Amino acid sequence: MRPRFDLSFYLVLDPALCGDLGMVETARQAATAGATMIQLRDKQADTARLVETGRALKQALAGTDALLVVNDDADAAVAIGADGLHIGQGDLDVALARARTGPDMILGVTVETAALAAALDTAIVDYAGIGPVFATPTKPDHKPPIGFDGLARMVEACPVPAVAIGGLKARHANDVFKAGARGLAVVSAVCGQPDPHAAARDIAGAIKRACR
């Protein structure tokens, strides 16, 4: 059985932004401050290095409520014993991803149009990452920003829970939830901040207020 998951505060790790503090410590601080999902995304790492980092992350997140998701690499996700796998449109085929991870792992998919969102198979996919809401330097090859109106349209078309991504900060929490998304995914709002714990605490507080 797949674990229950909370998309409200979804942190995507960036190795370059995390700098000297590192992804593992950044994730630990964010999780203790309220992050609910942590995604390991390292486009430069091979499977072996992802597994090494992922196992360290899993150990660091033990005792917190945060779940660990691996970006793109199904083999790494399985070897780590991660809670989930997240894939983009140009990555692994959705059905193949499910076959590789088995029935008990959360599977998320990035979608950038309403048509792609509407086409998601609820028997295979558990959630969608929708965006970019705003332009963001953490993913320079992204599609044009959709804004909150575009987010609302895509969420309405999407048959699975959605998390918004793309240039989001704590101040955007209310607009994200008003658009119907179940949460916001952040990168630079936590990674690379002078105090990741304080930054994550601010985001968690903004989410709590938006959900009242």
N, C-alpha and C positions, 0 to 999 in steps of 0.2 A: 504493500500500500504506500502511495506517495505521501510524503510528509505534508502537513498543513503548512501553508506559507502566508506571509504577510508582506505585501509589496510596498507598504507605506513609505519606508525609508530604505532605498536600495542604493548601496554604494558600489560603484565600479572602480576597481583599483587601477591605477596607472603607475607603472614602475618608475618612469622618469619623474613624474610629479612628486611621488612619495619620497624621492631623493634619499638622503642619508638615513632618515627614520625608517624607511623600508615599508614594503606592503604589509608585512605581518604585524608590525607594531601599529601602523596606521589603522589596520582593520580591527585590531584588539581595542584600541582607544575608541573607535567609532562604535563598535558593538556594545561596549560598556556604557556608552552615552545614548544608545537607543537605536542604532542601525539594525534593521530587521533582516536584510539580505546583503551578502557580500559577494561580489563577482570578481573572480580572478581573471583579469584580462592582461595578457602579456604577449603581444603579437610577435615579439622577437625570440621568445623562448620555445625550445623544442619540447616534446612530450616529457622527456626525463626531467628537465628543469621545472616544468609545470607541476609535475608530480611532487618533486621535492618541496617547492613552494606551497603547493596545496596541502600537503601533509602538515607542514608547519602552521599554516593558517587554521587547519582543522583543530590542531592542538591549542592554538591561541584562542579560538572561539569556543572551546569547551567551557561549559558553565554559563554561557550567554544564550540568549534566545535567537541569535543571528544564524541564518542558514548560509551554507557555502555553495556557490554556483561557479562553474568553470565555463569560460568563454571558448566556443568553437571546438575544443579538442575532446571528443567523446572518450577516447582511450584514456586520457589523463583523468577525466571525471570519474570513470569507473575505477581506475587504480587508486585514486585518492579516497574513494568512498564518499564523494561529494553528494550534497543533497540535490543538485541540479546541474543541468547543462543549458547554456544559452547559445543560440546560433543566429547568424545573420542570413539575409536572403542569398548571398553569394557563397555561403559556406556549405556545410553538409546538408544533404537532402533530409527533410523533416522525418519522413518515414524511416529512412536509414538511421537517423539519429536515435529515434525511438527503439529501433531494433537493436542497436549497439548498447544503449543504456539500460534496456529492459523496462518493465512496467512500473518500477517503483521509484524512478528518478523524475524530479520535476523537469519539464522541458519548456523553455522560453524561446520565442522567436522574435527577431526585430522585423517590424513592418513599417513601410514609409509611404504607403498609399492606402486609401479606404478599400480599394479592390483587394489588395493583398490581405488586409485585416479581415475582410468579410470571408475570404477563402480559407481561413484557418480551420483545420479539422479539430474539433473539440475532443475527439477520441484519442488524439495524439498530442496536441499542444495544450499546455496548462495556462500559459499567460503570454501576453505580447508586450514587447517594448516598442512604444510609439514615439516617433519624432523624426527629425529634431525639432523641438519647439522653438529654440533659438539657434543661431549659428554658434559653433563651438570649436575652438582650436584643438581640442583633445581628439577630434575625429575629422581631419581636414577634408576627407573625401565624401562627407555626408551630402545628402540631398538638400534642396532648398528648405529653409525653416518653414514650419506650418503654423506657428503661432497658437494661441489658445483656442481660436475658432476652429482651426484645422484639427487640433487635438480633439475637440468635442465631436466633430464630425467622424473622425476615425474611431474614437471610442464607441460611438453609437453603432458603427458598422461592425465592430469587433465582437465575436461571440465568446471570447474568453476575457478574464480580467486583464487590465492594461496598466502598465507603468510608463509614465512620461519621461522622456530623456532629451537632453540637449540644452546646455547652458543654464540649467536651473539652479536656483539658490533658495535659501530659506524663505525669502520674501515672496517667492512664487507659489508656495504651498497652497494657499487659499484658491488661487486660480486653477491650479492643477486638479484639485478635488472638485471644484465647481464644474470643470469640464467633464467630469465623470470618471477620471482615472482613479485607480486604487492606490497610487503612490507616485513618488518622484524619484528618479535615478539621478545621482549626482556623481561628479568626478572631482573637478577642481575645487568645488565648494568644501571639500574635506581634504583630499590629497594635496599635499604641499602647503597646507595652511600652517602658520606658526604653532598653533595648538589644535590638532585634529580633534581632540576630545571636546574642547569648547565649541569648535565649529559644528561638530556632530550634535552636541547638546542643543545648540541654537536651532538646528534643522528639526530635531525631534520635538522641540517645544513648539515650533511653527506648525508642524504637522498635527500635534495634539490640539492646538487652538483651531486649526482649520476643520478638524473632524468633530468639533463640539456640536 
